[in-house]
Amino acid sequence: MPPELENVWDALENSPEQAENMRLRAELMTQIRDYAHGLDMTQKAAAKRLGLTQPRLNDLVRGRLDRLSLDMLVNVLARAGKHINVSISDEEVA
């Protein structure tokens, strides 16, 4: 992959900022989806437990990132009792 395309989001988004935002949303969404699947309950019950509507949880489970903000995903993870650690690093120069 060319250096300017470090991940799939770089190829799909118009700017590095948009690509990073999508990458972070995808990572948080995956954590919530895995948590919801592990609850062993209906999607409607899982949505209620996470403070979401069933259609919003369905968006999340189906990976509809364009409908999910970073803020919303952080709030859902907090409701699930999850803590998010943030690590920031300088971009590597090749």
TORVO-802262 format. One record per residue (C-alpha): residue number from 0; x, z, y. Coordinates in nm, 2 decimals. Layout:
N
lumlum:NUM; u:X; w:Z; v:Y
...
//
This chain:
94
lumlum:0; u:0.00; w:0.00; v:0.00
lumlum:1; u:0.14; w:-0.08; v:0.34
lumlum:2; u:0.26; w:0.22; v:0.54
lumlum:3; u:-0.02; w:0.18; v:0.79
lumlum:4; u:-0.27; w:0.21; v:0.51
lumlum:5; u:-0.19; w:0.55; v:0.35
lumlum:6; u:-0.53; w:0.60; v:0.20
lumlum:7; u:-0.86; w:0.42; v:0.14
lumlum:8; u:-1.00; w:0.56; v:0.47
lumlum:9; u:-0.73; w:0.39; v:0.66
lumlum:10; u:-0.84; w:0.06; v:0.52
lumlum:11; u:-1.21; w:0.12; v:0.59
lumlum:12; u:-1.21; w:0.28; v:0.93
lumlum:13; u:-1.12; w:0.13; v:1.27
lumlum:14; u:-0.88; w:0.40; v:1.38
lumlum:15; u:-0.65; w:0.67; v:1.24
lumlum:16; u:-0.88; w:0.94; v:1.39
lumlum:17; u:-1.19; w:0.80; v:1.22
lumlum:18; u:-1.00; w:0.77; v:0.89
lumlum:19; u:-0.89; w:1.13; v:0.91
lumlum:20; u:-1.24; w:1.25; v:0.99
lumlum:21; u:-1.38; w:1.06; v:0.69
lumlum:22; u:-1.11; w:1.19; v:0.46
lumlum:23; u:-1.19; w:1.55; v:0.56
lumlum:24; u:-1.56; w:1.50; v:0.52
lumlum:25; u:-1.51; w:1.35; v:0.18
lumlum:26; u:-1.30; w:1.64; v:0.07
lumlum:27; u:-1.56; w:1.90; v:0.19
lumlum:28; u:-1.84; w:1.70; v:0.05
lumlum:29; u:-1.68; w:1.70; v:-0.30
lumlum:30; u:-1.64; w:2.07; v:-0.29
lumlum:31; u:-2.01; w:2.12; v:-0.20
lumlum:32; u:-2.12; w:1.87; v:-0.46
lumlum:33; u:-1.92; w:2.04; v:-0.73
lumlum:34; u:-2.06; w:2.38; v:-0.63
lumlum:35; u:-2.42; w:2.25; v:-0.63
lumlum:36; u:-2.37; w:2.10; v:-0.98
lumlum:37; u:-2.23; w:2.43; v:-1.10
lumlum:38; u:-2.54; w:2.62; v:-1.00
lumlum:39; u:-2.73; w:2.49; v:-1.30
lumlum:40; u:-3.06; w:2.46; v:-1.10
lumlum:41; u:-3.28; w:2.19; v:-0.97
lumlum:42; u:-3.15; w:2.00; v:-0.66
lumlum:43; u:-3.44; w:2.15; v:-0.46
lumlum:44; u:-3.34; w:2.50; v:-0.56
lumlum:45; u:-2.97; w:2.43; v:-0.49
lumlum:46; u:-3.06; w:2.28; v:-0.15
lumlum:47; u:-3.26; w:2.59; v:-0.06
lumlum:48; u:-2.97; w:2.82; v:-0.16
lumlum:49; u:-2.73; w:2.62; v:0.06
lumlum:50; u:-2.97; w:2.61; v:0.36
lumlum:51; u:-3.04; w:2.24; v:0.32
lumlum:52; u:-3.34; w:2.02; v:0.26
lumlum:53; u:-3.34; w:1.84; v:-0.08
lumlum:54; u:-3.30; w:1.50; v:0.09
lumlum:55; u:-2.99; w:1.62; v:0.28
lumlum:56; u:-2.84; w:1.76; v:-0.04
lumlum:57; u:-2.92; w:1.43; v:-0.20
lumlum:58; u:-2.73; w:1.25; v:0.08
lumlum:59; u:-2.44; w:1.48; v:0.00
lumlum:60; u:-2.45; w:1.43; v:-0.37
lumlum:61; u:-2.46; w:1.05; v:-0.33
lumlum:62; u:-2.16; w:1.05; v:-0.09
lumlum:63; u:-2.34; w:0.93; v:0.22
lumlum:64; u:-2.07; w:1.05; v:0.45
lumlum:65; u:-2.21; w:0.87; v:0.75
lumlum:66; u:-2.50; w:1.12; v:0.74
lumlum:67; u:-2.29; w:1.43; v:0.72
lumlum:68; u:-2.09; w:1.59; v:1.00
lumlum:69; u:-1.78; w:1.80; v:0.96
lumlum:70; u:-1.97; w:2.09; v:1.13
lumlum:71; u:-2.26; w:2.07; v:0.89
lumlum:72; u:-2.03; w:2.06; v:0.59
lumlum:73; u:-1.83; w:2.36; v:0.71
lumlum:74; u:-2.15; w:2.55; v:0.76
lumlum:75; u:-2.28; w:2.46; v:0.41
lumlum:76; u:-1.95; w:2.58; v:0.25
lumlum:77; u:-1.97; w:2.91; v:0.44
lumlum:78; u:-2.33; w:2.96; v:0.30
lumlum:79; u:-2.19; w:2.89; v:-0.04
lumlum:80; u:-1.94; w:3.18; v:0.01
lumlum:81; u:-1.64; w:2.94; v:0.04
lumlum:82; u:-1.35; w:2.98; v:0.29
lumlum:83; u:-1.18; w:2.68; v:0.43
lumlum:84; u:-0.80; w:2.69; v:0.49
lumlum:85; u:-0.66; w:2.44; v:0.74
lumlum:86; u:-0.31; w:2.31; v:0.72
lumlum:87; u:-0.18; w:2.08; v:0.99
lumlum:88; u:0.14; w:1.88; v:0.96
lumlum:89; u:0.33; w:1.62; v:1.16
lumlum:90; u:0.29; w:1.26; v:1.05
lumlum:91; u:0.58; w:1.15; v:0.83
lumlum:92; u:0.79; w:0.88; v:0.97
lumlum:93; u:0.89; w:0.63; v:0.71
//
